[in-house]
Amino acid sequence: MPVTLTDPTRAAHALICHGALRHNVQRLRTLAPKANIMAVIKANAYGHGMLDVAKTLALAGVDAFAVARTDGAIELRQAGITHRIAVLQGFFNEDELKAHAALGLEPVIHSAWQVDLLERIHPPVPIRIWLKVDTGMHRLGLLPEEFEGILQRLKACRSIEQPIPLMSHLANADALEDSFTQSQLSLFEDIHLTHPEEASVANSAGILGWDQAVREWIRPGISIYGVSPFPKRSAIDEGLQPVMTLRTRLISIKEVKAGTPVGYGGDWICPQPTRLGVAAIGYGDGYPRLARAGTPVLINHQKAALIGRVSMDMITLDLTPLKDSKVGDLVTLWGDELPVETIADAAGTIPYDLLCGVTRRVKFIDT
């Protein structure tokens, strides 16, 4: 006999606010009103659920999507997404190139070997590509000295739809005082002058912090999900709203004496009589194991502090100041009223890591 649990909020769950997605797209439109938006939804939309996010963003008016790999683009097409889709890692082999051609995908060309394959394999219909130039990230992209030779080969290749748009990626745009971004933009401008077609340079930090990075296309990622790319500027400062709120519930409360050790290793000792609460979430759900004592959570809109080590399925909280808290109360780990940036800082990591790390046993609830 099938058994169904009726309360998806009993344990760890993530609320995904589609209204916040729409708000953030509109905010980006305001910042770059003349640019097309290529929404980056790689890594399962930064952990938010790619297909549902893509459908909302499509209705919100984004112009294209970007994913990391071909399989993500195939999943979008199979779900009925008809928007343009750029594949940031391009194709890896002949089978993937044929899939790009069959599904109308737009591979990013970043290496000479991809051009070799394009010259050898001739899809029945020319494909639209993006040509990526390495202006300083030193990850993917043609080196500036390679650019002209590769460009001429692509212009002569009958497998390629013309004209060819350009792309680059900013390495340090989240550091507004760093001059390296300006040097990247200057190098890109020099290259772009030799091939003045549509271009895309600005990631979230580029859109929010570097006006000269905004070209015909912008590629927002983390900002779409309501997170600031800057260490010292909050999402609120940028006019963004958090899309994911991670929550769970209190499952135990007990009173213990001063001197009581808490958690694995017993390395957190109660300095006074303490009201301990246990919440049903841990690193098995994606809560950061390295979150330090004092990391905040919210219970009934009031702050409580993490104590002891994070376990696989549970965390322990100091509820001493929250006399009215009770078993069953909702606990907010990050999101609405508690920025994920704050938790990332307490865990010695970045918001991207936390959002992408939410595991599959967490129930996702669209709101």
N, C-alpha and C positions, 0 to 999 in steps of 0.2 A: 504494500500500500504506500503510495507516494506521500511524503511528508513535506510540507512547505512552511518555512518560517515567515511569519507575517510582518515582522518589524525589522526592516533593513538597517535601522539605526542603532540596533542593540550593541554592536561592536563597531570597529573602525569603518567609517564611511566618508566619502568625499562628495561634497555638494559642488556641482559644476553649474555656475551661473551664466546662462546664455545671454542674459541681459547685459552682463558685464562684458562679454565678448563683443556684443554689438556696440556698446559704449566705447570700448577701446578702439575699435575700427573707426568710429566716427571721430575720435580724438586724433588719430593718426591722419585722417583725411583733412582735418583742420590744420594740422602742422605742415602737411605737404599736399595742398589742394590740387596741384597740377600733375602730381605723380600717380602712376598706376601702383596698386598694392599687390605684391606677391607675398601672400601669407605663408610663413614657414610653419609647417605642421609635421616636421620630422619627429622621430622618436615618440610616435603615438601622440602627436600634438603636445610635446613637452609633458607627457604623462596625463593629459586631460581627456584622451579618447579621440582618436583621429577622425573617425567617420562622422560622429555627431558634431564635433567641432567644425569640420569641413562644411557640413550642410548648413550650419548656422552662419558661418562666414560667407558662404556663397550667397545666401539670402541677404546678408549685410552689405553685399556689393563689392567684395574683393574681386580683383581682376584675374588673379592666377594663384596657384599654390606652388610651394616648393617642398620636396621631400628629399631625404638623403639618398635613398636607394630605389632601385627599380621595383622591388616587390611592394613597397608602399604605394607607388603610383598605380600599379596594377590593382591593388585593393581599392583605391579610390575610383578607378574606372569601373570596376565590377559593382561598386555601390551606386553607380549612376552619376558620378561627378563628371561633368562635361567641360569644366573650366580648363584653361591651359595649366599644365603641370610641368615644372622644371625639376629635373633629377640632378641634385647637386653633385653627386659622385659620378654622374654620367653612366655609361654602360661599361661592363667589364669584359664582355665577350660577344661573339656573333649572335648567340641566342637572345641576349639582352638587347642588342641593337635592333634585331628583327621585332622584338616586343615593343620597343620605342616607336618604330615605324608603324606597326599595326595599330597601336593605341593612341597615336598622335601625341606622344610624349616629347619633351624638349630636353635632351641630355646636355649637361654642361661639359664642354670639351676643355680639358685641362692638361692633356699630355699628347705628345706626338704619336704615340702608339695608337691612340684612338683615331687619329687622322689616317693612319695606315689602314685601319680596319674600314673606315668609311670609303676609302679609295678602292678597296678590294670588294666590298659588299655593296651592291646597288639596290636599295629598297625600291619597290614599285612606285612609291610616291616620295618625293624629296622631303626630308625631315627638317624641322626648325631646331636650331641649336643655340646655345649660348657659349661664347668664347671667353674663357676665364684667364685673366692676367694676374700673375703674382706680383703685387706691388709692395710686398713686405711681410705678409703673413708667413710665407715660406712653408706652406702646406700644399694645397692644390693650386694649379695655375701655371701658365706659361711664363717663363722668365722674360723680361722685357726684350732681351736680345733675340729670343726665339720668335717673338710675336709676328713680325712682318713676314717671315718665311712661311710660317704656319697659316697665317691669314691668306696669303696668296694661294696656297694649296687648297684651302677651303673654298675660296672664291671660284676656283677652277673645278671643284668637285660637283658633279651633277647630282650627287645624293643629297645636297644641302640646299635648303630654301634660303634665298637671298632677300634682303640684306641680313648680315649677321650681327646680332646685338652683343655687347660686351658686358663683362661682369668682373668685379674684384671684391675682396673682402678685407675689412678693416680689423687690424689686430689689437689696437689699443684705444679704440674710440671711447671706451668707458672711463678712461683717464683724461679728463678734459684739459688738464694742464700739460699733457704730454705732447711734444712737438712732432712725434713720429707720425701721428695721424695726418698732420698737414703735409708731411713729406710724401706719404702714400697718395694723398689726394693730388698733389702736384705732379707726381709721376704718372698717375692715371690720366690726368688732364693732357699731359704731353702725348701719351699714347692715343688718347681719344681724338686729339686733333688730327691724327693721321687717318682715322677711321671714324668719322663723326656720325655714327649710328646710335640707336637707342642703347642706353647703358643702365646698369644697376650696381651701386656701390654701398648704399646706406643700409646697415642693419639697424636694430633698435637704437643703439647708442648713437649711430650716425644720424638717424632721423631726429632724435631728441636733443642732440648736442652739437651737430656740425652741419649747418645749413648748406655748405658747399658740397656736402656728400650726397645731397638729394638730387637725383637725376630723373630720367623718365620713369624709372621703376624703383620702388623702395621694397626692402625685404625685411619686414618686422617679424621677429620671433618672440622673444620673452615679453615684449611690451604688449602683445596681443593678449597675453594671459594675465595682464595686470601687475607686472613686476617691473621695477625700475632696473635698468642695466647699470646704474651708477652706484658705487659704494656709499656715497654721502648724500644722495638725493632719493627720497622715497617715492613710491608709486603715487602717493597723494600729491607730492610736489609736482609730478609729471601729469597729473590729471587722469590717472589710470585707476581702474577698479579691479580688485582681485577676482579671478574666475574660480579658482579652487579654494574651498574651505574644508580642511580635514578635521573630522570630529570623531569622538567616541563617547563612551559613558563611564561614569564611576561604577565599579562593581564591588568595592569593599571600602569600609571606613573602620579604623580602630584607633584607640587611644593608647599611647605607649609612654614609658617613663623616659626621663632624661638619661642619656648614656646608651640608649638602645641602638644597635647597629641596623642599618637598612640595606637590603639588597645583596647581590652577589659581592663577595669579597668583604662585606661589612665595613667598607671604607667611608661610609657616611654615617656619622654618629649624631643622634638627636641631641642638640645642645640644651634642651629643655623638654618638659612634657609636651608631646607632639601629637597632633591629630593627623594620622596617615590616611591617605586615600590611594586606592589602586585604580588605574584606568586601563581599559581593555585595548591597548595598542602597544606595539613594540617594533623592534627592527624587522620583524617578520612582515610587518605591514608597510615598512618604508620609513618609519620614524627613525631619525638618525641615532645610531648607537653611541656616537661620540658626543651627543648633547650633554653639556656639563650641568652640574648641580646649579640651580638658580634659573635655568631656562624657563621662561614663562609659559603658562597655559592659561586659558580663560575658562572659568566655571561660573555660569550665570552672570556673564559680563564682568566678572571680577578676576584679578590675577591671582594665580597660585604658582608655586615654584616646584620644578622637578627636583627630586632628591634621590640619591642612590644611582646605581647603574641602570641603564635602559636594558630591559630583558627582551627576549624574542617576541613575547605576546603582551607584555604589561610594562607600565611605568608606575613609579610611586611618587606621590605629590604631598607637599606639606599643606594641609588644610587648616592649620591652626588659626589663621586669621579669618577663615570662612566658616563660622560656627553653624550657619544654616545649610551648608551643603549636605547632600544626602545621596545614598546609593540610587543610581538611575539618572543623576544629573548629567547633562551634556557637557562634554569637555572639548574645547576648541584648541587644536594643536597649531594651526596656522590658517590664515585666510582673512575672513571678515573680522575686523577689529584687532587682528594680531598678524602683522605682516610676515610672510614667509622669509623675508630678508632678515628679520630679527632672529628667527630660529636658525637660519643658516649660519649667521655670525656666531651664535652660541655653540654651534656644532663644528665650527672651523671649516665650513664648506660654503657653497654658493647655492642660491635658490634653484638654479637649473638642476642641480644634483638632487635636491629634495623632491622637486616636482616630478622629475623623470623616474625617481626611485620608488614611488608609491606602487605597491605590489598588487597582484591580481586578486588576492583575497579581500582587498578593500572593496566594498560595495560603492559603485558610482551612482549618484542620483542627480538627474538633470533638473534644474530649477529655472 
